[in-house]
Amino acid sequence: MTGASARTLLRAGMTKDGRIRDHVFVHGAWRDSITYSILEHEWAPIDGLDADGAAEIN
């Protein structure tokens, strides 16, 4: 993941949870994976969308 992608996740309210070392083999080398998450009570839905991201029908 690029630095820009990581910044986007952090700006969206996610938290960096950790690193999985030597997780995937890409182009002849082992790469780490960084995990991010957000807890349900930390997440604020966008106006007009429900918790699953679907449009609310009134």
N, CA, C and O atoms as a Maestro MAE file, in Angstrom:
{
 s_m_m2io_version
 :::
 2.0.0
}

f_m_ct {
 s_m_title
 :::
 protein
 m_atom[232] {
  # First column is atom index #
  i_m_mmod_type
  r_m_x_coord
  r_m_y_coord
  r_m_z_coord
  i_m_residue_number
  s_m_chain_name
  s_m_pdb_residue_name
  s_m_pdb_atom_name
  i_m_atomic_number
  :::
  1 25 0.851 -1.176 0.000 1 A "MET " " N  " 7
  2 3 0.000 0.000 0.000 1 A "MET " " CA " 6
  3 2 0.890 1.230 0.000 1 A "MET " " C  " 6
  4 15 1.918 1.288 0.674 1 A "MET " " O  " 8
  5 25 0.471 2.177 -0.753 2 A "THR " " N  " 7
  6 3 1.254 3.411 -0.818 2 A "THR " " CA " 6
  7 2 0.977 4.285 0.391 2 A "THR " " C  " 6
  8 15 -0.008 4.087 1.102 2 A "THR " " O  " 8
  9 25 1.847 5.245 0.614 3 A "GLY " " N  " 7
  10 3 1.635 6.190 1.695 3 A "GLY " " CA " 6
  11 2 0.328 6.947 1.540 3 A "GLY " " C  " 6
  12 15 -0.343 7.250 2.528 3 A "GLY " " O  " 8
  13 25 -0.038 7.257 0.287 4 A "ALA " " N  " 7
  14 3 -1.292 7.975 0.040 4 A "ALA " " CA " 6
  15 2 -2.485 7.110 0.430 4 A "ALA " " C  " 6
  16 15 -3.448 7.621 1.001 4 A "ALA " " O  " 8
  17 25 -2.444 5.831 0.141 5 A "SER " " N  " 7
  18 3 -3.541 4.929 0.505 5 A "SER " " CA " 6
  19 2 -3.672 4.828 2.016 5 A "SER " " C  " 6
  20 15 -4.782 4.861 2.546 5 A "SER " " O  " 8
  21 25 -2.557 4.706 2.708 6 A "ALA " " N  " 7
  22 3 -2.576 4.624 4.166 6 A "ALA " " CA " 6
  23 2 -3.145 5.908 4.764 6 A "ALA " " C  " 6
  24 15 -3.934 5.851 5.707 6 A "ALA " " O  " 8
  25 25 -2.760 7.050 4.234 7 A "ARG " " N  " 7
  26 3 -3.283 8.331 4.739 7 A "ARG " " CA " 6
  27 2 -4.788 8.427 4.523 7 A "ARG " " C  " 6
  28 15 -5.506 8.960 5.370 7 A "ARG " " O  " 8
  29 25 -5.267 7.913 3.396 8 A "THR " " N  " 7
  30 3 -6.702 7.936 3.119 8 A "THR " " CA " 6
  31 2 -7.468 7.106 4.141 8 A "THR " " C  " 6
  32 15 -8.509 7.538 4.635 8 A "THR " " O  " 8
  33 25 -6.961 5.917 4.462 9 A "LEU " " N  " 7
  34 3 -7.617 5.076 5.460 9 A "LEU " " CA " 6
  35 2 -7.628 5.749 6.825 9 A "LEU " " C  " 6
  36 15 -8.636 5.701 7.530 9 A "LEU " " O  " 8
  37 25 -6.528 6.368 7.203 10 A "LEU " " N  " 7
  38 3 -6.453 7.049 8.490 10 A "LEU " " CA " 6
  39 2 -7.388 8.250 8.537 10 A "LEU " " C  " 6
  40 15 -8.034 8.487 9.557 10 A "LEU " " O  " 8
  41 25 -7.470 9.019 7.439 11 A "ARG " " N  " 7
  42 3 -8.389 10.167 7.382 11 A "ARG " " CA " 6
  43 2 -9.834 9.709 7.461 11 A "ARG " " C  " 6
  44 15 -10.688 10.446 7.953 11 A "ARG " " O  " 8
  45 25 -10.123 8.499 6.981 12 A "ALA " " N  " 7
  46 3 -11.484 7.958 7.019 12 A "ALA " " CA " 6
  47 2 -11.856 7.475 8.415 12 A "ALA " " C  " 6
  48 15 -12.992 7.059 8.646 12 A "ALA " " O  " 8
  49 25 -10.907 7.529 9.347 13 A "GLY " " N  " 7
  50 3 -11.205 7.156 10.726 13 A "GLY " " CA " 6
  51 2 -10.720 5.781 11.124 13 A "GLY " " C  " 6
  52 15 -10.953 5.343 12.251 13 A "GLY " " O  " 8
  53 25 -10.049 5.091 10.215 14 A "MET " " N  " 7
  54 3 -9.554 3.753 10.542 14 A "MET " " CA " 6
  55 2 -8.293 3.861 11.401 14 A "MET " " C  " 6
  56 15 -7.637 4.902 11.438 14 A "MET " " O  " 8
  57 25 -7.975 2.779 12.082 15 A "THR " " N  " 7
  58 3 -6.802 2.704 12.945 15 A "THR " " CA " 6
  59 2 -5.855 1.644 12.395 15 A "THR " " C  " 6
  60 15 -6.291 0.566 11.991 15 A "THR " " O  " 8
  61 25 -4.578 1.947 12.380 16 A "LYS " " N  " 7
  62 3 -3.586 0.957 11.972 16 A "LYS " " CA " 6
  63 2 -3.466 -0.067 13.094 16 A "LYS " " C  " 6
  64 15 -3.089 0.268 14.217 16 A "LYS " " O  " 8
  65 25 -3.791 -1.325 12.778 17 A "ASP " " N  " 7
  66 3 -3.784 -2.381 13.783 17 A "ASP " " CA " 6
  67 2 -2.436 -3.079 13.905 17 A "ASP " " C  " 6
  68 15 -1.991 -3.389 15.010 17 A "ASP " " O  " 8
  69 25 -1.796 -3.321 12.789 18 A "GLY " " N  " 7
  70 3 -0.543 -4.040 12.892 18 A "GLY " " CA " 6
  71 2 0.048 -4.406 11.547 18 A "GLY " " C  " 6
  72 15 -0.434 -3.982 10.497 18 A "GLY " " O  " 8
  73 25 1.094 -5.195 11.604 19 A "ARG " " N  " 7
  74 3 1.843 -5.622 10.422 19 A "ARG " " CA " 6
  75 2 1.926 -7.143 10.419 19 A "ARG " " C  " 6
  76 15 2.263 -7.764 11.427 19 A "ARG " " O  " 8
  77 25 1.611 -7.734 9.261 20 A "ILE " " N  " 7
  78 3 1.808 -9.163 9.068 20 A "ILE " " CA " 6
  79 2 3.094 -9.288 8.251 20 A "ILE " " C  " 6
  80 15 3.124 -8.958 7.066 20 A "ILE " " O  " 8
  81 25 4.139 -9.763 8.895 21 A "ARG " " N  " 7
  82 3 5.450 -9.800 8.245 21 A "ARG " " CA " 6
  83 2 5.539 -10.951 7.257 21 A "ARG " " C  " 6
  84 15 5.033 -12.045 7.508 21 A "ARG " " O  " 8
  85 25 6.203 -10.685 6.108 22 A "ASP " " N  " 7
  86 3 6.390 -11.678 5.044 22 A "ASP " " CA " 6
  87 2 5.081 -12.383 4.700 22 A "ASP " " C  " 6
  88 15 5.019 -13.612 4.673 22 A "ASP " " O  " 8
  89 25 4.053 -11.610 4.440 23 A "HIS " " N  " 7
  90 3 2.707 -12.130 4.235 23 A "HIS " " CA " 6
  91 2 2.447 -12.596 2.808 23 A "HIS " " C  " 6
  92 15 1.809 -13.630 2.609 23 A "HIS " " O  " 8
  93 25 2.922 -11.863 1.821 24 A "VAL " " N  " 7
  94 3 2.680 -12.212 0.421 24 A "VAL " " CA " 6
  95 2 3.992 -12.182 -0.364 24 A "VAL " " C  " 6
  96 15 4.898 -11.405 -0.062 24 A "VAL " " O  " 8
  97 25 4.070 -13.039 -1.371 25 A "PHE " " N  " 7
  98 3 5.254 -13.118 -2.226 25 A "PHE " " CA " 6
  99 2 4.919 -12.409 -3.541 25 A "PHE " " C  " 6
  100 15 4.088 -12.891 -4.310 25 A "PHE " " O  " 8
  101 25 5.561 -11.272 -3.798 26 A "VAL " " N  " 7
  102 3 5.262 -10.456 -4.969 26 A "VAL " " CA " 6
  103 2 6.550 -10.135 -5.708 26 A "VAL " " C  " 6
  104 15 7.508 -9.637 -5.116 26 A "VAL " " O  " 8
  105 25 6.569 -10.420 -6.998 27 A "HIS " " N  " 7
  106 3 7.721 -10.095 -7.850 27 A "HIS " " CA " 6
  107 2 9.039 -10.588 -7.238 27 A "HIS " " C  " 6
  108 15 10.029 -9.857 -7.210 27 A "HIS " " O  " 8
  109 25 9.039 -11.817 -6.755 28 A "GLY " " N  " 7
  110 3 10.261 -12.431 -6.271 28 A "GLY " " CA " 6
  111 2 10.689 -12.055 -4.869 28 A "GLY " " C  " 6
  112 15 11.811 -12.367 -4.470 28 A "GLY " " O  " 8
  113 25 9.824 -11.388 -4.102 29 A "ALA " " N  " 7
  114 3 10.192 -10.989 -2.741 29 A "ALA " " CA " 6
  115 2 8.976 -11.077 -1.817 29 A "ALA " " C  " 6
  116 15 7.837 -10.870 -2.237 29 A "ALA " " O  " 8
  117 25 9.245 -11.386 -0.568 30 A "TRP " " N  " 7
  118 3 8.186 -11.400 0.436 30 A "TRP " " CA " 6
  119 2 7.875 -9.975 0.858 30 A "TRP " " C  " 6
  120 15 8.780 -9.161 1.042 30 A "TRP " " O  " 8
  121 25 6.585 -9.677 1.012 31 A "ARG " " N  " 7
  122 3 6.132 -8.337 1.387 31 A "ARG " " CA " 6
  123 2 5.305 -8.408 2.664 31 A "ARG " " C  " 6
  124 15 4.624 -9.398 2.927 31 A "ARG " " O  " 8
  125 25 5.378 -7.351 3.441 32 A "ASP " " N  " 7
  126 3 4.551 -7.231 4.640 32 A "ASP " " CA " 6
  127 2 3.170 -6.703 4.248 32 A "ASP " " C  " 6
  128 15 3.012 -6.059 3.210 32 A "ASP " " O  " 8
  129 25 2.184 -6.981 5.082 33 A "SER " " N  " 7
  130 3 0.849 -6.401 4.927 33 A "SER " " CA " 6
  131 2 0.530 -5.619 6.192 33 A "SER " " C  " 6
  132 15 0.815 -6.070 7.302 33 A "SER " " O  " 8
  133 25 -0.058 -4.453 6.016 34 A "ILE " " N  " 7
  134 3 -0.480 -3.617 7.141 34 A "ILE " " CA " 6
  135 2 -1.992 -3.759 7.252 34 A "ILE " " C  " 6
  136 15 -2.702 -3.682 6.249 34 A "ILE " " O  " 8
  137 25 -2.484 -3.966 8.473 35 A "THR " " N  " 7
  138 3 -3.928 -4.101 8.668 35 A "THR " " CA " 6
  139 2 -4.492 -2.848 9.324 35 A "THR " " C  " 6
  140 15 -3.867 -2.244 10.196 35 A "THR " " O  " 8
  141 25 -5.687 -2.474 8.882 36 A "TYR " " N  " 7
  142 3 -6.415 -1.318 9.397 36 A "TYR " " CA " 6
  143 2 -7.831 -1.768 9.746 36 A "TYR " " C  " 6
  144 15 -8.362 -2.695 9.134 36 A "TYR " " O  " 8
  145 25 -8.432 -1.116 10.719 37 A "SER " " N  " 7
  146 3 -9.811 -1.446 11.060 37 A "SER " " CA " 6
  147 2 -10.509 -0.235 11.649 37 A "SER " " C  " 6
  148 15 -9.887 0.774 11.982 37 A "SER " " O  " 8
  149 25 -11.825 -0.369 11.768 38 A "ILE " " N  " 7
  150 3 -12.629 0.632 12.465 38 A "ILE " " CA " 6
  151 2 -13.734 -0.130 13.183 38 A "ILE " " C  " 6
  152 15 -14.339 -1.045 12.623 38 A "ILE " " O  " 8
  153 25 -13.986 0.248 14.409 39 A "LEU " " N  " 7
  154 3 -15.036 -0.393 15.180 39 A "LEU " " CA " 6
  155 2 -16.383 0.216 14.816 39 A "LEU " " C  " 6
  156 15 -16.464 1.386 14.444 39 A "LEU " " O  " 8
  157 25 -17.431 -0.579 14.923 40 A "GLU " " N  " 7
  158 3 -18.753 -0.113 14.514 40 A "GLU " " CA " 6
  159 2 -19.159 1.171 15.233 40 A "GLU " " C  " 6
  160 15 -19.738 2.066 14.617 40 A "GLU " " O  " 8
  161 25 -18.860 1.270 16.532 41 A "HIS " " N  " 7
  162 3 -19.277 2.466 17.269 41 A "HIS " " CA " 6
  163 2 -18.418 3.696 16.925 41 A "HIS " " C  " 6
  164 15 -18.771 4.811 17.308 41 A "HIS " " O  " 8
  165 25 -17.303 3.510 16.214 42 A "GLU " " N  " 7
  166 3 -16.464 4.628 15.781 42 A "GLU " " CA " 6
  167 2 -16.877 5.162 14.407 42 A "GLU " " C  " 6
  168 15 -16.507 6.270 14.019 42 A "GLU " " O  " 8
  169 25 -17.641 4.361 13.692 43 A "TRP " " N  " 7
  170 3 -17.982 4.670 12.312 43 A "TRP " " CA " 6
  171 2 -19.249 5.501 12.248 43 A "TRP " " C  " 6
  172 15 -20.252 5.137 12.862 43 A "TRP " " O  " 8
  173 25 -19.227 6.613 11.516 44 A "ALA " " N  " 7
  174 3 -20.402 7.459 11.335 44 A "ALA " " CA " 6
  175 2 -20.855 7.348 9.882 44 A "ALA " " C  " 6
  176 15 -20.103 7.712 8.978 44 A "ALA " " O  " 8
  177 25 -22.057 6.857 9.642 45 A "PRO " " N  " 7
  178 3 -22.515 6.706 8.256 45 A "PRO " " CA " 6
  179 2 -22.665 8.052 7.557 45 A "PRO " " C  " 6
  180 15 -22.920 9.073 8.195 45 A "PRO " " O  " 8
  181 25 -22.505 8.039 6.254 46 A "ILE " " N  " 7
  182 3 -22.695 9.227 5.430 46 A "ILE " " CA " 6
  183 2 -24.192 9.516 5.368 46 A "ILE " " C  " 6
  184 15 -24.993 8.585 5.272 46 A "ILE " " O  " 8
  185 25 -24.582 10.778 5.423 47 A "ASP " " N  " 7
  186 3 -26.001 11.138 5.346 47 A "ASP " " CA " 6
  187 2 -26.654 10.482 4.135 47 A "ASP " " C  " 6
  188 15 -26.127 10.537 3.024 47 A "ASP " " O  " 8
  189 25 -27.802 9.864 4.365 48 A "GLY " " N  " 7
  190 3 -28.541 9.238 3.280 48 A "GLY " " CA " 6
  191 2 -28.180 7.789 3.039 48 A "GLY " " C  " 6
  192 15 -28.800 7.138 2.198 48 A "GLY " " O  " 8
  193 25 -27.194 7.261 3.750 49 A "LEU " " N  " 7
  194 3 -26.817 5.855 3.605 49 A "LEU " " CA " 6
  195 2 -27.035 5.145 4.927 49 A "LEU " " C  " 6
  196 15 -26.859 5.729 5.996 49 A "LEU " " O  " 8
  197 25 -27.424 3.868 4.844 50 A "ASP " " N  " 7
  198 3 -27.554 3.106 6.073 50 A "ASP " " CA " 6
  199 2 -26.211 2.509 6.450 50 A "ASP " " C  " 6
  200 15 -25.213 2.780 5.782 50 A "ASP " " O  " 8
  201 25 -26.160 1.710 7.495 51 A "ALA " " N  " 7
  202 3 -24.887 1.163 7.997 51 A "ALA " " CA " 6
  203 2 -24.201 0.254 6.986 51 A "ALA " " C  " 6
  204 15 -22.986 0.065 7.057 51 A "ALA " " O  " 8
  205 25 -24.963 -0.320 6.036 52 A "ASP " " N  " 7
  206 3 -24.372 -1.206 5.026 52 A "ASP " " CA " 6
  207 2 -23.957 -0.462 3.764 52 A "ASP " " C  " 6
  208 15 -23.464 -1.075 2.817 52 A "ASP " " O  " 8
  209 25 -24.152 0.850 3.741 53 A "GLY " " N  " 7
  210 3 -23.768 1.638 2.572 53 A "GLY " " CA " 6
  211 2 -24.850 1.729 1.511 53 A "GLY " " C  " 6
  212 15 -24.631 2.307 0.447 53 A "GLY " " O  " 8
  213 25 -26.030 1.155 1.795 54 A "ALA " " N  " 7
  214 3 -27.131 1.218 0.836 54 A "ALA " " CA " 6
  215 2 -27.936 2.490 1.079 54 A "ALA " " C  " 6
  216 15 -28.007 2.996 2.199 54 A "ALA " " O  " 8
  217 25 -28.540 2.993 0.006 55 A "ALA " " N  " 7
  218 3 -29.371 4.195 0.125 55 A "ALA " " CA " 6
  219 2 -30.595 3.896 0.981 55 A "ALA " " C  " 6
  220 15 -31.255 2.869 0.816 55 A "ALA " " O  " 8
  221 25 -30.882 4.814 1.897 56 A "GLU " " N  " 7
  222 3 -32.072 4.646 2.733 56 A "GLU " " CA " 6
  223 2 -33.311 5.001 1.932 56 A "GLU " " C  " 6
  224 15 -33.319 5.973 1.177 56 A "GLU " " O  " 8
  225 25 -34.351 4.209 2.102 57 A "ILE " " N  " 7
  226 3 -35.618 4.458 1.429 57 A "ILE " " CA " 6
  227 2 -36.608 4.931 2.479 57 A "ILE " " C  " 6
  228 15 -36.876 4.231 3.456 57 A "ILE " " O  " 8
  229 25 -37.147 6.121 2.269 58 A "ASN " " N  " 7
  230 3 -38.110 6.684 3.248 58 A "ASN " " CA " 6
  231 2 -39.502 6.604 2.716 58 A "ASN " " C  " 6
  232 15 -40.445 7.023 3.387 58 A "ASN " " O  " 8
  :::
 }
 m_bond[231] {
  # First column is bond index #
  i_m_from
  i_m_to
  i_m_order
  :::
  1 1 2 1
  2 2 3 1
  3 3 4 2
  4 3 5 1
  5 5 6 1
  6 6 7 1
  7 7 8 2
  8 7 9 1
  9 9 10 1
  10 10 11 1
  11 11 12 2
  12 11 13 1
  13 13 14 1
  14 14 15 1
  15 15 16 2
  16 15 17 1
  17 17 18 1
  18 18 19 1
  19 19 20 2
  20 19 21 1
  21 21 22 1
  22 22 23 1
  23 23 24 2
  24 23 25 1
  25 25 26 1
  26 26 27 1
  27 27 28 2
  28 27 29 1
  29 29 30 1
  30 30 31 1
  31 31 32 2
  32 31 33 1
  33 33 34 1
  34 34 35 1
  35 35 36 2
  36 35 37 1
  37 37 38 1
  38 38 39 1
  39 39 40 2
  40 39 41 1
  41 41 42 1
  42 42 43 1
  43 43 44 2
  44 43 45 1
  45 45 46 1
  46 46 47 1
  47 47 48 2
  48 47 49 1
  49 49 50 1
  50 50 51 1
  51 51 52 2
  52 51 53 1
  53 53 54 1
  54 54 55 1
  55 55 56 2
  56 55 57 1
  57 57 58 1
  58 58 59 1
  59 59 60 2
  60 59 61 1
  61 61 62 1
  62 62 63 1
  63 63 64 2
  64 63 65 1
  65 65 66 1
  66 66 67 1
  67 67 68 2
  68 67 69 1
  69 69 70 1
  70 70 71 1
  71 71 72 2
  72 71 73 1
  73 73 74 1
  74 74 75 1
  75 75 76 2
  76 75 77 1
  77 77 78 1
  78 78 79 1
  79 79 80 2
  80 79 81 1
  81 81 82 1
  82 82 83 1
  83 83 84 2
  84 83 85 1
  85 85 86 1
  86 86 87 1
  87 87 88 2
  88 87 89 1
  89 89 90 1
  90 90 91 1
  91 91 92 2
  92 91 93 1
  93 93 94 1
  94 94 95 1
  95 95 96 2
  96 95 97 1
  97 97 98 1
  98 98 99 1
  99 99 100 2
  100 99 101 1
  101 101 102 1
  102 102 103 1
  103 103 104 2
  104 103 105 1
  105 105 106 1
  106 106 107 1
  107 107 108 2
  108 107 109 1
  109 109 110 1
  110 110 111 1
  111 111 112 2
  112 111 113 1
  113 113 114 1
  114 114 115 1
  115 115 116 2
  116 115 117 1
  117 117 118 1
  118 118 119 1
  119 119 120 2
  120 119 121 1
  121 121 122 1
  122 122 123 1
  123 123 124 2
  124 123 125 1
  125 125 126 1
  126 126 127 1
  127 127 128 2
  128 127 129 1
  129 129 130 1
  130 130 131 1
  131 131 132 2
  132 131 133 1
  133 133 134 1
  134 134 135 1
  135 135 136 2
  136 135 137 1
  137 137 138 1
  138 138 139 1
  139 139 140 2
  140 139 141 1
  141 141 142 1
  142 142 143 1
  143 143 144 2
  144 143 145 1
  145 145 146 1
  146 146 147 1
  147 147 148 2
  148 147 149 1
  149 149 150 1
  150 150 151 1
  151 151 152 2
  152 151 153 1
  153 153 154 1
  154 154 155 1
  155 155 156 2
  156 155 157 1
  157 157 158 1
  158 158 159 1
  159 159 160 2
  160 159 161 1
  161 161 162 1
  162 162 163 1
  163 163 164 2
  164 163 165 1
  165 165 166 1
  166 166 167 1
  167 167 168 2
  168 167 169 1
  169 169 170 1
  170 170 171 1
  171 171 172 2
  172 171 173 1
  173 173 174 1
  174 174 175 1
  175 175 176 2
  176 175 177 1
  177 177 178 1
  178 178 179 1
  179 179 180 2
  180 179 181 1
  181 181 182 1
  182 182 183 1
  183 183 184 2
  184 183 185 1
  185 185 186 1
  186 186 187 1
  187 187 188 2
  188 187 189 1
  189 189 190 1
  190 190 191 1
  191 191 192 2
  192 191 193 1
  193 193 194 1
  194 194 195 1
  195 195 196 2
  196 195 197 1
  197 197 198 1
  198 198 199 1
  199 199 200 2
  200 199 201 1
  201 201 202 1
  202 202 203 1
  203 203 204 2
  204 203 205 1
  205 205 206 1
  206 206 207 1
  207 207 208 2
  208 207 209 1
  209 209 210 1
  210 210 211 1
  211 211 212 2
  212 211 213 1
  213 213 214 1
  214 214 215 1
  215 215 216 2
  216 215 217 1
  217 217 218 1
  218 218 219 1
  219 219 220 2
  220 219 221 1
  221 221 222 1
  222 222 223 1
  223 223 224 2
  224 223 225 1
  225 225 226 1
  226 226 227 1
  227 227 228 2
  228 227 229 1
  229 229 230 1
  230 230 231 1
  231 231 232 2
  :::
 }
}
